[in-house]
């Protein structure tokens, strides 16, 4: 196996591990939501930070599972025409889509979010609600935005390579 193949396999494995790990946040979200409801209606208790944590876990799941979903071909695809095409044509569309659509959008996501994330860390951003999440939870979550961009970019490269290999092996 060449270095480039090992590198791409490492990228795909990393996306898979992060995606599967982040998916466990769904269980945490259900448990925390149950706990919130139990406290509110059973004991008339509630904490804003606990309620905010569900929203932030949802955002983390969305951001960190997106590259994994793409790698598993579980993303949304408008395939009115796509499903009728030959496998070779599908591979060409996937190659072009990865290189000309996904990778540039992922780079834009990275570049446009860096100042936003840096400002959040520099100001030690916390929740604007009294009793909400404290520093460093919000900057940490915002850091997932460029991380998602990197993961999507690399998954786009892996997808392009896979499509290229399939085109040349058919």
Phi and psi in degrees as a GROMACS rama.xvg file:
@    title "Ramachandran Plot"
@    xaxis  label "Phi"
@    yaxis  label "Psi"
@TYPE xy
-75.2124  166.021  UNK-2
-58.5857  -42.6358  UNK-3
-64.9038  -38.9565  UNK-4
-66.0024  -40.291  UNK-5
-64.7937  -39.6249  UNK-6
-63.0451  -45.8333  UNK-7
-66.9656  -36.3891  UNK-8
-67.0034  -36.3731  UNK-9
-63.6136  -42.6337  UNK-10
-61.5006  -45.7876  UNK-11
-64.9393  -40.8614  UNK-12
-64.6765  -40.609  UNK-13
-61.9485  -46.6186  UNK-14
-60.0832  -41.365  UNK-15
-64.4764  -45.6923  UNK-16
-63.5571  -44.5426  UNK-17
-64.9107  -43.0502  UNK-18
-63.4936  -44.9334  UNK-19
-67.104  -42.8152  UNK-20
-61.8644  -43.907  UNK-21
-66.7287  -29.9901  UNK-22
-64.8138  -23.1342  UNK-23
-68.816  -17.4124  UNK-24
-63.2876  -23.8748  UNK-25
-61.8886  -40.4725  UNK-26
-64.3422  -43.5799  UNK-27
-61.2215  -40.2503  UNK-28
-61.1652  -43.6488  UNK-29
-63.968  -45.4264  UNK-30
-65.1545  -43.1168  UNK-31
-65.5807  -41.1419  UNK-32
-62.4335  -43.1631  UNK-33
-60.1122  -43.557  UNK-34
-62.9002  -41.1477  UNK-35
-61.3485  -47.2361  UNK-36
-63.8564  -43.7053  UNK-37
-59.9093  -46.2094  UNK-38
-64.3863  -43.7963  UNK-39
-67.2052  -51.1786  UNK-40
-89.7584  -22.4987  UNK-41
-90.4252  -33.167  UNK-42
-129.559  3.33811  UNK-43
54.4331  41.1221  UNK-44
-119.973  154.325  UNK-45
-170.332  148.276  UNK-46
-129.553  132.978  UNK-47
-63.1571  -41.3445  UNK-48
-60.5136  -34.0214  UNK-49
-70.9096  -39.8503  UNK-50
-66.8295  -41.2246  UNK-51
-64.1487  -32.8296  UNK-52
-61.168  -32.5968  UNK-53
-66.1521  -43.1739  UNK-54
-62.2181  -43.5234  UNK-55
-69.9637  -35.5642  UNK-56
-64.5258  -39.0939  UNK-57
-61.7303  -43.5916  UNK-58
-62.6799  -42.2879  UNK-59
-62.7504  -41.8851  UNK-60
-61.526  -48.0356  UNK-61
-57.4697  -47.3477  UNK-62
-69.26  -44.8324  UNK-63
-84.9125  -18.4823  UNK-64
-92.2308  -17.966  UNK-65
-56.6544  -48.9156  UNK-66
-63.0224  -36.5137  UNK-67
-64.961  -43.2461  UNK-68
-60.1016  -40.7002  UNK-69
-63.2405  -42.3771  UNK-70
-64.7978  -27.5869  UNK-71
-92.7205  5.36052  UNK-72
57.4869  36.2906  UNK-73
-105.059  11.5763  UNK-74
-81.5653  167.517  UNK-75
-73.8651  131.3  UNK-76
-134.684  129.764  UNK-77
-88.1208  101.02  UNK-78
-114.593  42.1026  UNK-79
-58.3493  -43.6593  UNK-80
-97.267  -36.7996  UNK-81
-53.2894  -45.2976  UNK-82
-65.9431  -19.2531  UNK-83
-91.5338  -10.0515  UNK-84
-80.623  161.497  UNK-85
-70.5186  162.632  UNK-86
-62.6701  -35.7688  UNK-87
-65.2951  -41.7471  UNK-88
-65.3113  -41.0434  UNK-89
-59.8315  -41.4888  UNK-90
-64.0631  -38.2599  UNK-91
-66.2642  -42.658  UNK-92
-62.4136  -43.2375  UNK-93
-62.5174  -39.5934  UNK-94
-63.1251  -50.4826  UNK-95
-65.2398  -42.7606  UNK-96
-62.1386  -40.5398  UNK-97
-66.4186  -45.959  UNK-98
-78.4474  -36.3797  UNK-99
-100.34  -15.3752  UNK-100
-115.401  -61.6462  UNK-101
-65.0937  -50.8762  UNK-102
-61.8091  -46.3336  UNK-103
-63.4153  -38.539  UNK-104
-66.3732  -39.2111  UNK-105
-63.5863  -41.5634  UNK-106
-64.6088  -39.7165  UNK-107
-62.1741  -42.1265  UNK-108
-59.5194  -43.5388  UNK-109
-63.3723  -53.2463  UNK-110
-65.5885  -38.9289  UNK-111
-78.067  -17.0757  UNK-112
-97.6773  -14.7544  UNK-113
-62.0248  -46.0159  UNK-114
-62.83  -39.3231  UNK-115
-60.3716  -45.6422  UNK-116
-70.4068  -44.4209  UNK-117
-60.8728  -43.0844  UNK-118
-62.7089  -37.2162  UNK-119
-64.5328  -41.3546  UNK-120
-69.6832  -43.113  UNK-121
-63.4675  -36.9297  UNK-122
-88.9527  0.18322  UNK-123
51.5823  53.1641  UNK-124
-59.1734  137.139  UNK-125
-132.312  176.188  UNK-126
-60.8732  145.259  UNK-127
-81.6745  -12.9124  UNK-128
-88.5174  137.771  UNK-129
-62.0329  128.858  UNK-130
83.5874  8.15711  UNK-131
-82.6873  -169.956  UNK-132
-62.0644  143.093  UNK-133
-102.074  169.669  UNK-134
-61.4813  137.817  UNK-135
-104.987  17.3036  UNK-136
-62.6607  -43.7487  UNK-137
-69.5462  -47.7161  UNK-138
-61.2131  -34.7892  UNK-139
-62.757  -45.8891  UNK-140
-62.3331  -43.3096  UNK-141
-63.121  -27.4386  UNK-142
-66.4836  -21.5865  UNK-143
-67.4735  -19.8016  UNK-144
-64.6455  -56.3822  UNK-145
-67.4084  -30.0932  UNK-146
-60.8626  -43.2028  UNK-147
-61.0289  -40.8261  UNK-148
-59.4253  -45.4619  UNK-149
-62.0424  -46.6205  UNK-150
-63.1242  -40.974  UNK-151
-65.9498  -40.6665  UNK-152
-60.2226  -49.1533  UNK-153
-68.2531  -34.8721  UNK-154
-66.9666  -34.1703  UNK-155
-62.9711  -40.2714  UNK-156
-64.9205  -42.8615  UNK-157
-62.398  -43.9052  UNK-158
-63.2636  -41.1616  UNK-159
-62.8953  -43.0158  UNK-160
-63.3472  -44.2569  UNK-161
-60.8992  -43.5521  UNK-162
-64.2062  -41.8913  UNK-163
-60.6417  -46.4776  UNK-164
-61.1502  -41.0947  UNK-165
-67.8308  -38.1731  UNK-166
-63.8068  -42.2733  UNK-167
-79.337  -18.1469  UNK-168
-94.9669  -10.3955  UNK-169
